[in-house]
Amino acid sequence: MHSTNKKIIVIGGGIGGSATALALHRKGFEPVVYERVKELKEVGAGIALWANATHVLKNLDLLEEAKKVGVITTNYQFNSQNGKELINISVDSFELPVIGIHRHDLHKLLWRKLPEKQLILGETFERFSCSENKVCAHFASSITAEGDALIGADGLRSKVRTELFGEQLPIYRNFTTWRGLTSHIPNTYLSGYIREFLGRGKGFGFMMLGKGCMYWYAAALAPENQPDDPIGRKKELENMFQDWFYSIPELITATEETDIIKTNLYDRVPTLPWSKQNITLLGDAAHPTLPTLGQGACMALEDALIVTKCLLEHPEPTVAFQQYESQRFSRTKLIVEQSLRSGRMGQLAHPIAVKLRETLMKLMKPAIIDSFKSLHAYRA
Ligand SMILES: Cc1cc2nc3c(=O)[nH]c(=O)nc-3n(C[C@H](O)[C@H](O)[C@H](O)COP(=O)(O)OP(=O)(O)OC[C@H]3O[C@@H](n4cnc5c(N)ncnc54)[C@H](O)[C@@H]3O)c2cc1C
């Protein structure tokens, strides 16, 4: 059998799963995505796609459309909590743009290009069984699907991962985030800028997405699963950031309470294997990371291209998946570890530590710029 006639079952139709299915489909494989949600819902948040990710969009012929629905980002600026600039990094020095995009728009771009029959919604994966060279996925609805290989792209709490390697809970990193969308554009918004503000155990950032949509995110030290304050999520945030740079409380106030999403932040210590025989993991299922470098979805996109290349080069999925994980491990490990270090810097809460961080950031400006550049220079 020619390798590209293979049927590949993809569990999870998030950014990683849908990009993988699209990349495989374009190369003549027969991927089928099984996604547990019944419809593509609006996730009220944005995402930054750095040059390493827009390279993948270009490969999938989606870059021009992504540029139309998103906003080109040129600078990543870090400030103190009262708005004093610490570092301003130009991120537009590559041959590829950086794009701020609504998650829903990115998702739609990926899903729309897949033939309808290759995306099956409302199916929750439960377990797999193997016979000879085939793998069979079993779903909660009692349907089954047989394929030549299976890719678990089912996110942070991947069921495929648990079935492969047993239950290992992700690690809560003492950080909670809130994300919001509003049409209010503060007068301090600088065109093309991601503006981030670092304070004592807290941080805040905002950037523009397409269609006049302003996206903001906040992070703070918090115990796991801490419930909302009885005063409400929005009021709690207004109080937390009341004495910060004036555009920050302004943005929170301009956002509807129901448009604020709260998420606990987790990762895993990077380990191999990700694969067993003709089954592998991809995206957050393989290497969940803190969002401090904004690279989780970008890495999932990179995985999509590499796993497709490996399946093209090696007719046996078992061999292809070994190649895939060995090509991807060091890159993803570096990002997961760097994101964690960045997160720890952001968690500093003592005023002296915060002052020291500000001084260090200024002193280490060239090293910080180089480190961002080398992350974004990777081409899958
Ligand atoms: C606050 C925050 C900000 C972030 N900002 C950025 C950013 O700016 N840039 C960036 O690159 N990344 C960012 N990320 C990370 C990014 O969101 C993730 O890394 C990315 O979504 C991972 O994609 P994925 O497809 O692997 O997993 P997911 O997006 O989690 O998708 C998994 C899919 O699998 C489905 N699923 C789960 N279980 C099953 C099952 N049993 N059966 C069938 N389907 C199932 C789910 O419904 C889901 O659709 C951020 C994350 C957070 C929390």
The ligand as an ORCA input file, in Angstrom:
! r2SCAN-3c Opt
* xyz 0 1
  C      -4.547     31.734     28.715
  C      -3.958     31.060     27.525
  C      -3.395     31.825     26.493
  C      -2.780     31.200     25.398
  N      -2.239     31.965     24.425
  C      -1.590     31.374     23.387
  C      -0.992     32.161     22.342
  O      -1.067     33.397     22.329
  N      -0.327     31.498     21.347
  C      -0.241     30.140     21.324
  O       0.382     29.585     20.406
  N      -0.820     29.371     22.280
  C      -1.496     29.944     23.310
  N      -2.088     29.178     24.273
  C      -1.973     27.692     24.201
  C      -2.980     27.083     23.245
  O      -4.288     27.475     23.585
  C      -2.902     25.562     23.296
  O      -1.575     25.139     23.332
  C      -3.585     24.983     22.059
  O      -4.947     25.291     22.069
  C      -3.374     23.475     22.001
  O      -4.079     22.963     20.903
  P      -4.482     21.433     20.873
  O      -5.224     21.252     19.603
  O      -3.304     20.596     21.162
  O      -5.450     21.231     22.124
  P      -6.874     21.872     22.408
  O      -6.972     23.243     21.858
  O      -7.128     21.693     23.870
  O      -7.867     20.949     21.582
  C      -8.177     19.652     21.996
  C      -9.507     19.255     21.356
  O      -9.772     17.894     21.675
  C     -11.123     17.754     22.024
  N     -11.219     16.571     22.917
  C     -10.741     16.447     24.173
  N     -10.992     15.222     24.651
  C     -11.639     14.534     23.671
  C     -12.140     13.205     23.560
  N     -12.049     12.336     24.586
  N     -12.727     12.836     22.394
  C     -12.834     13.703     21.341
  N     -12.377     14.989     21.400
  C     -11.772     15.392     22.544
  C     -11.469     19.066     22.730
  O     -12.857     19.329     22.701
  C     -10.687     20.061     21.874
  O     -11.426     20.547     20.787
  C      -2.736     29.779     25.342
  C      -3.330     29.012     26.362
  C      -3.935     29.646     27.443
  C      -4.548     28.788     28.533
*
